[in-house]
Amino acid sequence: MADFLDKIAVFEQRVAQLETQLADPQLAKDRQRFAELGRELAAARPVVEAGERYRRTLSGIEDTRSMLEDSDPELVEMARSELETLEAEREALERELRLLLVPRDPNDEKNVMLEIRGGTGGDEAALFAADLFRMYSRYAEKRGWKVEPLTLSETDAGGLKEVVALVRGDRVYSRLKHERGVHRVQRVPQTESQGRIHTSTATVAVLPEAEEVDVRIDPKELRVDVFRSSGPGGQSVNTTDSAVRITHVPTGLVVSCQDEKSQHKNKARAMKILRSRLLEAEQQRQASERASERLDQVGSGERSEKIRTYNFPQSRVTDHRAGVTLHRLEEVIEGDMEELLDAVHVQLAAEDEKRAVAT
């Protein structure tokens, strides 16, 4: 309780400072700085507002507890009922504050490149990858985000070998950044005649979208190849060389796009993906992490590397990092992910805080 109040007080002090700074006419001349402080103020205000409600609730609990000592039995009974309501409000506000006080990532406001690939399990893994893409697309729809597939490779069975999509909206990276990793599914495939449960995986990578100002790319460091797009079975989709493959020579990163009939559009999409991957690589370097966070995110696709399990026979989804299990898999697969994502965010933030204290 005291910990919450101390943190709220820090935010209140910062909000007062920001409001004073933003009221200075001189600051308006520096548009970039003005916008930065404006975004910081917008992010801090929800903490202060929740803090005000939290203080009022604590005050109400204290006043109501004092009424329990009254000699009037009817008044005491009313106080007990009111106290239950206030305690429930306190718990709800503490859950809200835990989320609001999660340390901010500089990329939290960014859109993301969402990459999903089938892992271990053949056709069933590809079908699961398609299920995951549909799950995230429906979650995005619920939040008012836009999903734009940039490159998509389907299987004959209706699954996805891989999909790369740009997800645009309010604080997309903030909500999806912990989805990276190996996702495991346990279910009876449609092709299984014996009714046996199979285990398959798909890998998910979440990259903050990089703008041109984030990553400077020297055109001389790019090798651009064009070729004819092809569909299932190797049949030509069109008769022009519209597909584009871009190689960033210094890093060896290769991005291909062939979904559009226009070579220009395919090149623009490939450059979007390349910028995001280069930004990610630079952030890895700055954080002294391993050379390829993409590998850290998705691993090798082996079942043992899972971050989450989707068990269809038991209608169960378990996140192995947050230690949370929900017995409503159908709703989660349909995009109802808020409870699951909240639990993951709170747990991982708590672990980060412990590591920070330890160091």
N, C-alpha and C positions, 0 to 999 in steps of 0.2 A: 504494500500500500504506500509506504513512505517512498519507495523507489519510484513508483508511478508519479507521485506528487513532485518529487525532485526533477524528474525528466520533463514534466509538464511545465514547471517553472522556467526551465531553460528555454523551452519553446516560446513561452509567453514573453520572455525578455527579448528573444530574437525577433519575434513579430513586431514588438514595439520599435526595435532598431530599424527594421526594414520599412515600416510605415513612415518613420521619420526621414529615412534616406530617399524613399520614393516621392516624398512631398517636396523635395528640394528641386526647384526649377532647373538648376544647373545639370542635374542628372539626366533630365529629359533630352539633353543634347547628345548624350551617349546612348544611342538606341540599343546597342547590344547589351551594355551593362544594365540598362533600365529593364530590358526583357528578362535578363538573368535573375535580377532581384525580384521581379514580378512573379516569375515561376517559383522561386524559393518561397515567397510569401504565400502563394496559392497552395503550396505543398504543406506549409507549416500551420496554416489556419485550421484545418480539420483536427489537428492535435489539440490546439487551444480550445476549440469548441467542445470537443469530447471531454477535455479536462474540466471545463466549466460544469458540464453535466455530471461529471464524476464527483467533483467537490460538493455539488448540491445534494447528490445522492448520499455521500458520506455524512453530510450534516444532517440529512433527514433520518438516517439510521441512528445516529447518536441521540437525536431528539426523541425518536420513537422508543429507543431502549430505556430512556429515563421514565417513559410513561408506564413501563412494566412494573414499576414500584408503586403505582397508584393503588389506593385502597378500593377503588371502584372496579369490581370484576368485569363489568361490561366494557369499561374503557380499556382494561388490560387485554381483553379478548380482541378488541378492535386494533390495539397496538400490535399484537402478535400477527394478525392478518396483514397489517400494513408493513410490518418488518419483513415478512416473507417476500412481499412484492419488491421492497427496496433491495433486499439481498440479491434477488434475481436480477434486478437492474444493475446492481454493482458488478455482478459476475459478467453480465453482457458487456458492460462498458470496459471492463478489464480485458476481455477478449478483443474488443475493438481497438483499445489502446495498444495492445501487444502488436497488432498488425500495423497500426499507424506509426509505431516507434521502431519498426524494422529499419535498420540503416539504409539510406538511399544509395542506390547504384547510379553512377553518372549516366548510364545508358537506359535508366528506367523509363524515360519519356519516349524512347525511340520505337519505331516500327521494327518488325523482325522479319528475317528470312527463316522460314520454318522448313526444315528438310526432314523427310521421313523416307526410310528405306526398309524393305523387307530384309530380315536377318536370317537366322537359322529356322529351317522348316519348309523350304521350297514354296509351292503354290499357296499353302496355308499361311506362310509368313507374309506373302504378298497381299493376301486377302485381309490379314490383320492390319497391314500398313494402310490399306484403303479404309478400314474401319477407324483407325486413329485419325486419319486425315478428315474423315467425315465428322468425328467427335470434336476435333479442334475447330472445324468450320462452323459447326452448330453452336459451339461455345462462343465463337467470334460473333455470330449473328445475334446471340442473346445480349452481347455487350455493345452491339452497334458498330463492330469493326468490319472492315472489308478484307476479303481474302482474294488475292489474285495469283492463280497458279502461273509460274514462270516457265517451268519445264516439268513434264509429266510423262512417265513411261509405264504403260499398262501391260498386263499379262492377258493371255487369251481367256483366262478364267475370270477376269474382271477384277483382279487384284492390281496392286501398284508395285512395280519394281522400285521406283523412287518418284518422289514429287518434291519440287522446290516451289514454295509459295511465298509471296510477300503479304504480310498481314499488317494492315494499317488501322490506326485508331488511337484512343486515349490510353497511354501507359501500357502498351502491349507487351514490351519487353519485361516490365515489372511483374506482370502476371504469368508470363510463360517461361521465364528464364530457367526455372527449376525443372522444366519438363525434359530437359536434355538427358539422354541416356538410353539404356536398353529397357524396353517394355516387353513383358512376357505375357502370353495368352495361353490359357489351358481350356480346351474345349474339344468337342467331337466335330471334326471336319465334315463338310457335306459329302465328301468322297469316301468317308470311312463307313464301310458296310457292317463292320463288327461292333460299332458303337463305342470304340475305344477313345479315350481322351488323349489328345496329342498336345504337346507343348511346343510352341513356336515363339519367335521373337521378331520385333521390328525396332529399328534405331531411330531416335529423334535427336536432331540438332537444332538449336535455337540461336541465331546470330543476330545481333543488333544491326539494323540497316545502316549502311555507311553512305553518307552524302559525299559529294566531291570535295567539300571542305574538310572532311574527316580524313580522307585518304588521297594523297597526291600520286597519280599514276603517270609515269613518263611513257608516252606513246611508243618511244623507241624500245621500251622493255617488253612490248607486247608482240606476239606473233599471232596473226589472225588468219585462220584458214576457213574457206567456205566450201560447202559440199552439198550434195543433193539430199534433201530430207527423205527419210524412209520410215515406213510404218511397220506393223506386224507382218512377219514373213518376208521382210526385206523389199516389199513392193514400193515403188516410188510414189511419194505423196504428191509431188509436183515435178515439173520438168525444168525447173531453174535451180541454180545453186543458192538456195535461200538459207540453208542451215549454216550456223557459225560456230566455230571452235576458237576460243581465245586462250592462249598460253601466256602466263606471266613468267617470263624467262628467269628472272632472278630467284623466284621461289619454286618454280615448277608447277604452280597451280594451273589447272586446266578446267575450263568451264565451256560446256556446249549447250546450245539452244537451237531447237528446230521446230518448235510448235507453231510459230507464225509463218505465214507465206511470204512475209517481207523480210529480206535480209537485214534491213535497217532495224526493224523491231527486234529481231532475234539478237542482233549485236547489242542493242540497248539493254535487253534483258540480261544477257551474259555479263555485261559490264556491271550491272546492279549486283549480281551474285558475286562477281569477282571482288568488287569493292568491299562488300561485307566480309568476305573471307579474309581479305588482306587486313581489314580493321581488326578482326578477331586475332589474327596472327600477331599484330603489333601489340595488342593488349596482353596477349600471353607473354610476349617478350618483356614488356614493362613490369608485369607481375612476377617475373622470374619463375613462371610455371614451365611445364614441359613444352617442347617445341611445337606440338600439335594438339591444341585444345579440341580440335575436331575429333581426334582419336579419344581424348579424355571423355568427351561428351558421349560418344556413341559406342566406344569400346569396339570389340570385334564382333558383337552381335551374339556372343555365346550366352546360353541360358543362365549361367552362374553370375553374370554381371548385372542382373536385373535391378532396376530401381523401383519397379512396380509390377504387380501381377494382376491380371484380369482373369478370374476363374468363373467361367460361364455356368458350369453345373451347380455351383454354390451361390451364384449371383453375387459374387464377392470381388471387391477390388481392394488390394492391399498395397499401400505405399511403404516400402521397406526402410526408407529414411526417416519418415515421420512416425513410423510405428502405428499408423492408423489403418483400420479396416472398416469399410462400408459395405453393408449387405444390400446394396441397391445398384448393382452393376448396370442394369438396363438404363437407369436415369443418367448415370455418368457417361455411358457410351453415346447417349443422346445429347450430350453437351452440358449437363447439369454438374459442373465441376467446381463450383465455388467452395463448398465445404472441404473438398479434397485439397484444393490449392491453398486455402487458408491454413490448413493443418501443416502442410509442407513448409509454407513460408515461415510460420511461427517457430516450428521445430528447427529449421536450418538457421534462422536468425539467432535463436538461443544458443545453438552450437557455435556460431561465429563469435557471439559475445563471450562465451566461456574461453574460447581460444585466445581472444584479445586480452582477457584478464590474465590468462596464464602466461602470456608473453610480456 
